[in-house]
Amino acid sequence: MSERLFHVAAAPFEAARRVCILPEGHRSRRLHGHSFLARVRAELPLDWARFPGGGTDALKSALESCVAALDYRDLNEHLPVPTDENLARWVWGCLDVPGIESVGIQSTRDQGADLDRDEHAHIWRRFRFEAAHRLPKVPEGHQCRRMHGHGFEVILHADQALADQDMGVDFDHLGALWTPQHEALHCACLNDIPGLENPTSEMLAAWLWRRLKPELPALSWITVYETVTAGCHYDGSQYRIWKEQRFESALRLTHAPNGDRRRQLHGHSYRLRLHLTAPLDDVLGWTLDYGDVKEGFKPVYKRLDHHLLNDLPRLNGTDPANLALWMREEVAAQLPQLDRIDLHQTFGCGAVLCWGNEGPALPA
């Protein structure tokens, strides 16, 4: 797959709604409210923003202006059926932005819908369980060989050709499918469960896939968060892991016009997610060790964290897009399995650089 560079932005809004197409007695038929988050991903032309490097902020500003019409409103006054999917359609139609790839609406922290240009709806819902495990196949002395535990998170993803439908899979249906999995996994030692004798993130994702795919044909990915900074996606054939890090940096946007505050010295707490694809190691039960990913990126991380980005050699610009391009070049030799970089300068706003299979439209 050829390299693709996206800008991403997110904007919150508070609103009330009724979803009257749901069955009688469903709680969402009553007037209720959410803290919504709208998200957009776009492959922006180089000259779209007012100045080079201004794409992320310009996209964020456009999205905020769009959702301002929904903030503290009754959504039924804007849309007859204000599902997450229809809200994504409304936002898409409101945005005067070229190159939009997807628009998402997150109605709670744990659920949402992303709509792409082909009217495919990517529906997702997040679940949690607490469990112990150990990895018996890793070398002696590895910390994961010891018995330990995690607060795991799992996201079930469903992909549907939405056409003219008002909604895809009901979030409650995903919840019903998850209930027996929660009963099996919560407050358990995963090693004691048949099929999970070597309970890596990859093995857990595959175990869940085998149990859920027959009941949910639209299931497209399973995501397992082993920790808040590391996890695995599985689509029935391909494993993709990620490792997340934060770094604190200062910068100037030197192409910003005179008088623009972004020309001044300022800073961000960046959120970086490295995605990697590799074959499954049949013995160890994983594709890569998360610790090895962190170690491979360490030389680049040390040049980013608590530094002035403008001092980096060979960096064409300190905006998220140019930073992601620079990172790819700097880390290519250490992490050849890397095929996607997500870099956010503020919550939900930044750049996504892909050069492998793009994978799911991941929730924030």
Buried (B, 14 or more C-beta within 10 A) or exposed (E): EEEEBBBBBBBBBEBBBBBBBBEEEEEBBEEEEBEBBBBBBBEBEEEBBBBBBBBBBBBBBBBBEBBEEBEEBBBBEBBEBBBBBBBBBBBBEBBEBEBBBBBBBBBBEBBBBBBBEEBBBBBBBBBEBEBBBBBEBBEEEEEBBEEEEBEBBBBBBBBBEBEEBBBBBBBBBBBEBBEEBBEBBEEBBBBEBEEBEBBBBBBBBBBBBEBBBEEBEBBBBBBBBBBEBBBBBBBEEBBBBBBBBEBEBBBBBEBBEEEBEBBEEEEBEBBBBBBBBBEBBEEBBBBBBBEBBBEBBEEBBEBBEEBEBBEBEEBEBBBBBBBBBBBBEBBEEBBEBBBBBBBBBBEBBBBBBBBBEBBBBBBB
